[in-house]
């Protein structure tokens, strides 16, 4: 049954992973060696900051600045001073408080994957460029999935040119009650419009600062560099109290040394230097850490995100060693170009890594081909695999009455439990997966991929979260119209 235009369906409570089983790969001594190596790179080699404002901030605080080459060398004592003001924990707000995410290291929240550019069309089953409608559809479907706590637009709104990130933010805020990764690198003139949309969604500036409905992500440039507009965007977000993660993506063999630890410290220098900048400019601004290390394919020069080295756990340990939350840990995204064995292996192993790595935001559901291709049903498959992992690693609640000794005694040897009231009362306590246990009306078992596609379509047809108020929607439309006109001047 399709909901009418004036009806909406409730958004289920989010379900996080318990991180009490966290696995450490690095010892305290090894972490210290990596930190010292990071500090050595930042002081002796330096990091490129092609932003006059960033250079001025560093110079004002005693860093060594090469104004011609835009290289900043940061002494260790300045790093320590700056990071001492970074909050270890903070809140990422949802539409309602029950969707708030607490980044305190006690739990891990699953996110969708982001920034893809291609979609396997839901109806034609042919690849095409992504658009804003895809972002909105995925936000609405993910709103119905309990394990998805953090909505990162999976693909780009390529039908909106320079303001694509603003339209992705808008599609997220208007189609899910969950926290939205709404900020990214945009031209400096456009970043303020993202802040304005966040303010409208939150209801006021005070509420936006208290429970920010969006966060931002700024990618660094490997090796040891930053993007000018990325830095300017980050400073705008920080001034507004919007939490920002800095994501390094060093590739072993091309943009980083062909060694895991060398790539790790290269990314650390990029991420830490950016967090230092934000703390120097706006002490106490919420920042978090992300260091995603990949490998260059030595045969083709291509990108391989899947490696068997536990770098995801190391990166989370480093984030917590700098005393900030982590965007990273277990990942279910895959280099596979189609749904199949390779994507299944990655999803299975990645979901198990979520509670073991202990990153605050992790998972990255829904994407294939190195996060470039969206298969809509993949988010359902990933969600089901992560559900299994969540159940498996959750602390078992031992209840004496579960022994059901009286029921067993009543049935006795050689009989069955079908007619017992206990069976009628409890047989539905067990969740049956819509993917693993799907059947047609005539009882035929469905293949997992087919069942996932049907489940995606069912949710897309029936789930309609309560919208923002008409006043907020109109104000967001006004902001987007102004931003689109500003982008025309830039273009």
ABEGO torsion letter per residue (X at the ends): XBBBAABBBBBBBBBBBBAAABBBABBAAAAAAAAAAAAAAAAAAEBBBBBAAAAAAAAAAGBBBBAAAGBBBBBAAAAAAAAAABBABBBBBBABAAABBBBAGABBBBBBBBGBABBBBAAAGBBBBBBAAAAAAAAAAAAABAABABBBBABBBAAAEAAAAAAAAAAAAAABABBBBABBBBBAAAAAAAAAAAAAAAGBAAAAAABBABBBBBBBBOBGBBBAAAAAAAAAAAAAGBBBBBBBBBBBGAABBBBAAAAAAAAAAAAAAAAAAAAAABBGBBBBBBBBBBBBBAAAGBBBABBABAAAAAAAAAAAAAGBBBBEEBBABBABABBEAAAAAAAAAAAAAAAAAGBABBGGBGBBGGGABBBAAAAAAAAAAAAAAAAAABBBBBBAAAAGAAAAAAAEBGBBAAABAAAAAAAAABBBBAAAABBBAAGBBBBAAAAAAAAAAAAAAABBBBBBBAAAAAAAAAAAAAAAAAAAAAX
